[in-house]
Amino acid sequence: MTSPSPNPPPSSDGPGPGPGPEGASGPSGASGGGGASGGSGSGSGGEPGFADRVYRSAGGIMGGGMLLLIVLWLGFDALFRGTGRAPWLSLAAMLCAVPLIVAFSLRPAVFAGADQLRIRNPFRTITLPWGAVSTVRAEFSCEALTEDGRKFQLWAVPVSLRQRKRANRQTVGGGFGRRAVDANEQPQQAQADRTVVELRELADGAATRPSAQGEPAVRWAYEVIAPSAAGLVVLVVLLLMTG
C-alpha cells in the first residue's frame, strides 16, 4: 500500500532547486508514504515549484527489512562461528543476496515532480518527462506508457485486486453488509487507483509545459547488479571447490 507525501507550501524565496540526487527522499512512514525529496521547479512558466511526491510500498519495505535482518543474522553467525569454508560461503551468499533483497524491497520508489516522473525499479531508474508520458494505468500492475509505445512498470505501486474489490463494494449502496453511500461522498478507490489518478493529473497539467518536454532516459543500477553478480560467481566457485 502506497501513499504520497504531502506537498509543502512553496517557499517565499521562489522555486526550489531541481530534483535531488538518485535516491534522495525523506524517511518513509509506517504507512508507506515517503518524505519529500529535493524541490522540483516548474520551469520557464514562472510558477512556484513544489517538492516531489514520493510513492513507496509499505509492505515491501517491512517485508524486505525483516528478510534482510534474518539473512544478516544467519550470515554473520556462520561467518564468525563457522569452520572450514563456511565463513567464505556465508560471505559470498550475503554479497549475492543482500543487494537483491534491497533491490526488490527497499529500493523501488516513484518520484513525481513538476516536470518529470522518475521511476526507481529494482535494476533500473527511468526518468520520464511528463510530455513523453501518454498515460498511467493500473490493471494487474501499475504502468507508465510513453508516446513512443514503451511501457515501464511501477514496482513501488503494487496493485491489490482484493483492495480494489473491497473499494468497489463500499461504493455500492444497499444490499446486505453494504453501507449506503451519500451523494456528496467521494467514491472509494484502491490505493493504486488513487495513485494513478494523481499521476495522470500531474501529467495532464504539465503536458504542454516547455520544461516538461524531452526523451525518456533509462539508467541501469550497476550498484545493485555488480556486487550481486560478484557474490554469485564467488559462491559458485566455492561450491565447485567444495564438491
C-alpha angles and dihedrals in degrees: 000000000000134000131185122245114246118260112246116223115268116269119252089232092070133254117356124242123281123281113305125249124287110304095006106150139125124261118291118243126225090263092059098255113138124216123251118278125210115321119270117218123223096231128229095342091087092230119143115269125236137201120265118266107236123207123193138162112251092195092051093050094048095044093045092048092052093046091048091053092050093049093047093046094051093040097051091043090057091041095057101028103031126101134216113002094342095099091051092046091050092048092051091045092052091047089055100038104040096061090048093051091049091046096053100037115021102026103057113099139144120221113196111192134172095268107020148023115231116197117194109196128173097275105010142045114212122196114197121182107219090241089063094052115095096182146330119227140178117207115133088336134014112257140177116215122202130213091252092057101260120139127209124188121225103222092182092061107060119190115231112199090190091055090048092052091048091051091049091052091051092054093056113087124217129014130100113308093008126111123223114253120227115235092237094047119106113245116256117255135186114251093250091052091050090050091051091052091052093048091049090052091052091047093049093047093052100035095108099029110120093222091054095060126100145088127297114261126205125196124186116228098236089166086070101034099047101055093040092051091046091051091049092052092049091047093052092047092050092048091050090049091049092050 
